[in-house]
Amino acid sequence: MKRFLVGAAAAALLAPNAFGQSHEFYVGDCVIIDNLGDDVCKDFASSEIVTIGKRIGQSYKSQLTAPASVLQEDEIAARGQHYISGLLRSLPGIAVNTSGPGGGLTQIRMRGSEANHVLVLIDGVEVANPSVGEFDFSGLRAEDVVRIETLRGEQSALYGSDAIGGVINIITRAGETRQGWRASFEAGSFETVEGQISAVIPLGSAALSVNGNAFNTAGYDISGLDGEKDGSQSRSLNLGLNAVALGGLTLSGKFGTSRLDTAFDSDSDFDGRLNDINGETTVKTDTARIDARFDLAGFDHLFTSHMVETDTDTQGGFSSRSKGARHGVNWAAEKEFGDSAFTALAEAEHESYQLISSDLETPDNWTYALAGDYRYTSGPISLTASARYDINDFFQDAATWRVGGGYAFEEIGGRIRASIGTGVKNPSMIELFGFFPASNFTGNRDLQPEESLGFSVGYEQKWGELNVSVDYFRSELKDEIMTIFNPDFTSTVINLDTDSTRQGVELEVRWNISEQLAARGSATFLDSEQDDIEEIRRPDFIASATVTYQPIDPLSLTASLDHNGSQIDTDIGTLQNVTLDAFTLLGLNAAYDVDDHFTLTLRGDNLLDEDYQQVFGY
């Protein structure tokens, strides 16, 4: 990536009872209102509760047997980064690869997994593109996000396909219920402009939330040939209807729509170097979710219907347009028995794929699943066991499982945890049925799901306000799906016969040094190999540190340092591996509350003026 230096100013205007004054949103069973309410809600506000450790309700982090990390709203605001991918750099086990400036294809890899091995949820909806089976973080803005949770390791026993590396859960203001409004405006270098508006409108005991965002940046010439700039622009609108009570039934729902336009350069003469072309990709995405919660026969029930539809239109290079859709329903029911709790789960999901301007049929696939999750917690002991069976139309069925245990040494404030389980990744619709004559690519209908077996052992220690956790993990992936290029310049995908091994160590530190000073950091050491050969785009070392200082009540100063170690990538021109140098990104963010309703911010990114690449050629 070219040198990237940004200076930005932003203003936020809040109504007297808006989000900054009294924050309320639904997460599972818990309503958070200024740290009031029951003990669960108090702990949630201090990051001790996560909602992705189980499929209904929420879990204490101290009872999980797999490592989890949380970014709260104040931490998100402190770093001031406008892309979710930038925030994820601060969490252990996560590597980011962006092709060029903001708006370029952005992949997230967790624990050395492939980018399509990470399940991404936004407000309860699985958002991976149904066509390619992967979520592109390039257009995901951070302005209306109030919480980010990650759960690392194989989680398919709870979440099914995609959750090999782990799960990322992103919660926005669409779930808010307290009346108020918020607006912000930001401008900076590279002709960057962003506007955001959010409002919550009471409807009796329920509430309607509205969140809109518009973003533009001119970018720079990705090819490096001093040609036209490759910028991007995005628009999004999210609507939420929350806490609708009908007798013993509680309903909530969300609808979101977004559009991302990104200019790009590609290798038009096949020499392995980018050419300055007028390429552009437009991605339109619609998502929706309806939840119904009720108690019946001693069980807490949650019924959810959800959908995501994408339309991807690429003009330039190998032009194509495809549409993908995923519609699903799931039911979860939980009952507690003393120190034990059991959750039953049933799901049905339909995926379809269409290549526009092609004679290819419109294929689809149904997946049905049954799962059970058992948890036991008594004193210092925590035990978990989950199992799931998926039935698929076009490829083999899959059985996944996970077991774990934890023990707390309460007298010294420490806890050990360990878990082992399996994960699965189904072939994507393009991998199965894709046909792109311009690029000579043909799908493979004989593909089988990728399967992973992994374990993790960790220890967490608290000394007052200092919290340190360390985890060792190892996973083996078989039947990995890989693109192969034939001598006649055609390409397809196959299941590899060799295994991929990923192992490493994750470290996370959080320290509230004083009322004015807080710090957190993470580091990950990774070794990822396919048939004893190092895998591309997986840095062997990543680290992050964030320090926030509040010298006086209105002023907050935050410094962030994100280090990405060296990694290899492939030079497409020579089909040889090349090494991308390590780089370190320094950011500073200052926020000043002029009064209860108005805040000014000033942010700088890449203040060390690093010249770096995350993907070869970009």
Disulfide bonds with the S-S distance in Angstrom:
Cys30-Cys41 2.39
